[in-house]
Amino acid sequence: MFGIKFSSSKFPYMERDKTVYAPLRDGTSSPSEKDYEEPLYMRPRNRKNSTWFSCAVICLLLLTNILTIAGLFATKYLLVQLDAAQPEYTPTSAARVDTLPTKWKRLSWWTDYSEKNFTETDALWDDINPAHGFIAMDRAWAKGQHWPDSMHLPSDDSKNVYLLEAYHLIHCVTIIRKTFWEAIHRADKYTFRPPHAGHCIDMMRQYVMCKADNTPLYLFGDDTAGDEQYRKCNDWDALRDYASEHSACYRDTPPDVDPDTFPLGAHFGHCDGGYDGMKEGERRGPWEHGVVFDGSQ
């Protein structure tokens, strides 16, 4: 009895039920195939599509950063341009003048204008004609350019007379030089009263401060600072031509005439033909290290 073995095929009711049951969705209907589908978030993603999506996001971020940076630089550039476009403050009474052309020049420490041969140098300096800088301009035009009112041309009441500043300063330099050497040589009489030279020295001081030239001059301790260095200079020839075109035909007091008795009207009516006696000057002196090479020589 205890050795009897029962076969499951003969007793099917004894098999283990392997049916999988699922709860009804609405309590009445039977489960469908969709109920056994795996949820979407549980499905494995397509790796290829995921890579392309990541690359697209990264590229979009990079493009956004690039555009942002470009926008910042563009804004800064526009602000700089707007600042540059703003007109520089100018006093309403400042005279408006045309800008002269410029040229590069080498300035020499010593020229024939500074030689110790006074016969030669005196002739060069005496030949300078600062009176060339007296010009006559239409009064209505000058007023429109904010030029200050000035004395009238004796021969034409519709014109004002002006003196270009560069010629005024070269006039001062000639006076300082002559007064200096007359004092050194203990001349019996000064050509110009010393207070006039004092005024000229102060004018040069003010002019130097006004221009505040920041050119760096080389030096070797032998009193030749900046010898033959390049400077950017206004074209003197252009200034001379401008003065010639608008000449007031003025002349300085002749050297053999008492300036106290020489009438103002006698200064006018003497045209110089466009000659002012200004020259570059020939280089002199023994210095050999003065030439500054710019790489193209």
VENRARA-V398119 format. One record per residue. N is the residue number from 1. RES is the residue in one letter. SS is DSSP state (h for helix, s for strand, l for the rest). Layout:
n=N res=RES ss=SS
n=N res=RES ss=SS
This chain:
n=1 res=M ss=l
n=2 res=F ss=l
n=3 res=G ss=l
n=4 res=I ss=l
n=5 res=K ss=l
n=6 res=F ss=l
n=7 res=S ss=l
n=8 res=S ss=l
n=9 res=S ss=l
n=10 res=K ss=l
n=11 res=F ss=l
n=12 res=P ss=h
n=13 res=Y ss=h
n=14 res=M ss=h
n=15 res=E ss=l
n=16 res=R ss=l
n=17 res=D ss=l
n=18 res=K ss=l
n=19 res=T ss=l
n=20 res=V ss=l
n=21 res=Y ss=l
n=22 res=A ss=l
n=23 res=P ss=l
n=24 res=L ss=l
n=25 res=R ss=l
n=26 res=D ss=l
n=27 res=G ss=l
n=28 res=T ss=l
n=29 res=S ss=l
n=30 res=S ss=l
n=31 res=P ss=l
n=32 res=S ss=l
n=33 res=E ss=h
n=34 res=K ss=h
n=35 res=D ss=h
n=36 res=Y ss=h
n=37 res=E ss=l
n=38 res=E ss=l
n=39 res=P ss=l
n=40 res=L ss=h
n=41 res=Y ss=h
n=42 res=M ss=h
n=43 res=R ss=l
n=44 res=P ss=l
n=45 res=R ss=l
n=46 res=N ss=l
n=47 res=R ss=h
n=48 res=K ss=h
n=49 res=N ss=h
n=50 res=S ss=h
n=51 res=T ss=h
n=52 res=W ss=h
n=53 res=F ss=h
n=54 res=S ss=h
n=55 res=C ss=h
n=56 res=A ss=h
n=57 res=V ss=h
n=58 res=I ss=h
n=59 res=C ss=h
n=60 res=L ss=h
n=61 res=L ss=h
n=62 res=L ss=h
n=63 res=L ss=h
n=64 res=T ss=h
n=65 res=N ss=h
n=66 res=I ss=h
n=67 res=L ss=h
n=68 res=T ss=h
n=69 res=I ss=h
n=70 res=A ss=h
n=71 res=G ss=h
n=72 res=L ss=h
n=73 res=F ss=h
n=74 res=A ss=h
n=75 res=T ss=h
n=76 res=K ss=h
n=77 res=Y ss=h
n=78 res=L ss=h
n=79 res=L ss=h
n=80 res=V ss=h
n=81 res=Q ss=h
n=82 res=L ss=h
n=83 res=D ss=h
n=84 res=A ss=h
n=85 res=A ss=h
n=86 res=Q ss=l
n=87 res=P ss=l
n=88 res=E ss=l
n=89 res=Y ss=l
n=90 res=T ss=l
n=91 res=P ss=l
n=92 res=T ss=l
n=93 res=S ss=l
n=94 res=A ss=l
n=95 res=A ss=l
n=96 res=R ss=l
n=97 res=V ss=l
n=98 res=D ss=l
n=99 res=T ss=l
n=100 res=L ss=l
n=101 res=P ss=l
n=102 res=T ss=s
n=103 res=K ss=s
n=104 res=W ss=s
n=105 res=K ss=s
n=106 res=R ss=s
n=107 res=L ss=s
n=108 res=S ss=l
n=109 res=W ss=l
n=110 res=W ss=l
n=111 res=T ss=s
n=112 res=D ss=l
n=113 res=Y ss=l
n=114 res=S ss=l
n=115 res=E ss=l
n=116 res=K ss=l
n=117 res=N ss=l
n=118 res=F ss=h
n=119 res=T ss=h
n=120 res=E ss=h
n=121 res=T ss=h
n=122 res=D ss=h
n=123 res=A ss=h
n=124 res=L ss=h
n=125 res=W ss=h
n=126 res=D ss=h
n=127 res=D ss=l
n=128 res=I ss=l
n=129 res=N ss=l
n=130 res=P ss=h
n=131 res=A ss=h
n=132 res=H ss=h
n=133 res=G ss=h
n=134 res=F ss=s
n=135 res=I ss=s
n=136 res=A ss=s
n=137 res=M ss=s
n=138 res=D ss=s
n=139 res=R ss=h
n=140 res=A ss=h
n=141 res=W ss=h
n=142 res=A ss=h
n=143 res=K ss=h
n=144 res=G ss=h
n=145 res=Q ss=l
n=146 res=H ss=l
n=147 res=W ss=l
n=148 res=P ss=l
n=149 res=D ss=l
n=150 res=S ss=l
n=151 res=M ss=l
n=152 res=H ss=s
n=153 res=L ss=s
n=154 res=P ss=l
n=155 res=S ss=l
n=156 res=D ss=s
n=157 res=D ss=s
n=158 res=S ss=s
n=159 res=K ss=s
n=160 res=N ss=s
n=161 res=V ss=s
n=162 res=Y ss=s
n=163 res=L ss=s
n=164 res=L ss=l
n=165 res=E ss=h
n=166 res=A ss=h
n=167 res=Y ss=h
n=168 res=H ss=h
n=169 res=L ss=h
n=170 res=I ss=h
n=171 res=H ss=h
n=172 res=C ss=h
n=173 res=V ss=h
n=174 res=T ss=h
n=175 res=I ss=h
n=176 res=I ss=h
n=177 res=R ss=h
n=178 res=K ss=h
n=179 res=T ss=h
n=180 res=F ss=h
n=181 res=W ss=h
n=182 res=E ss=h
n=183 res=A ss=h
n=184 res=I ss=h
n=185 res=H ss=l
n=186 res=R ss=l
n=187 res=A ss=l
n=188 res=D ss=l
n=189 res=K ss=l
n=190 res=Y ss=l
n=191 res=T ss=l
n=192 res=F ss=l
n=193 res=R ss=l
n=194 res=P ss=h
n=195 res=P ss=h
n=196 res=H ss=h
n=197 res=A ss=h
n=198 res=G ss=h
n=199 res=H ss=h
n=200 res=C ss=h
n=201 res=I ss=h
n=202 res=D ss=h
n=203 res=M ss=h
n=204 res=M ss=h
n=205 res=R ss=h
n=206 res=Q ss=h
n=207 res=Y ss=h
n=208 res=V ss=h
n=209 res=M ss=h
n=210 res=C ss=h
n=211 res=K ss=h
n=212 res=A ss=l
n=213 res=D ss=l
n=214 res=N ss=l
n=215 res=T ss=l
n=216 res=P ss=l
n=217 res=L ss=l
n=218 res=Y ss=l
n=219 res=L ss=l
n=220 res=F ss=l
n=221 res=G ss=l
n=222 res=D ss=l
n=223 res=D ss=l
n=224 res=T ss=l
n=225 res=A ss=l
n=226 res=G ss=l
n=227 res=D ss=l
n=228 res=E ss=l
n=229 res=Q ss=s
n=230 res=Y ss=s
n=231 res=R ss=s
n=232 res=K ss=s
n=233 res=C ss=s
n=234 res=N ss=s
n=235 res=D ss=l
n=236 res=W ss=h
n=237 res=D ss=h
n=238 res=A ss=h
n=239 res=L ss=h
n=240 res=R ss=h
n=241 res=D ss=h
n=242 res=Y ss=h
n=243 res=A ss=h
n=244 res=S ss=h
n=245 res=E ss=h
n=246 res=H ss=l
n=247 res=S ss=s
n=248 res=A ss=l
n=249 res=C ss=l
n=250 res=Y ss=s
n=251 res=R ss=l
n=252 res=D ss=l
n=253 res=T ss=l
n=254 res=P ss=l
n=255 res=P ss=l
n=256 res=D ss=l
n=257 res=V ss=l
n=258 res=D ss=l
n=259 res=P ss=l
n=260 res=D ss=l
n=261 res=T ss=l
n=262 res=F ss=l
n=263 res=P ss=l
n=264 res=L ss=h
n=265 res=G ss=h
n=266 res=A ss=h
n=267 res=H ss=h
n=268 res=F ss=s
n=269 res=G ss=l
n=270 res=H ss=l
n=271 res=C ss=l
n=272 res=D ss=l
n=273 res=G ss=l
n=274 res=G ss=l
n=275 res=Y ss=l
n=276 res=D ss=l
n=277 res=G ss=l
n=278 res=M ss=l
n=279 res=K ss=l
n=280 res=E ss=l
n=281 res=G ss=l
n=282 res=E ss=l
n=283 res=R ss=s
n=284 res=R ss=l
n=285 res=G ss=l
n=286 res=P ss=l
n=287 res=W ss=l
n=288 res=E ss=l
n=289 res=H ss=l
n=290 res=G ss=l
n=291 res=V ss=l
n=292 res=V ss=l
n=293 res=F ss=l
n=294 res=D ss=l
n=295 res=G ss=l
n=296 res=S ss=l
n=297 res=Q ss=l
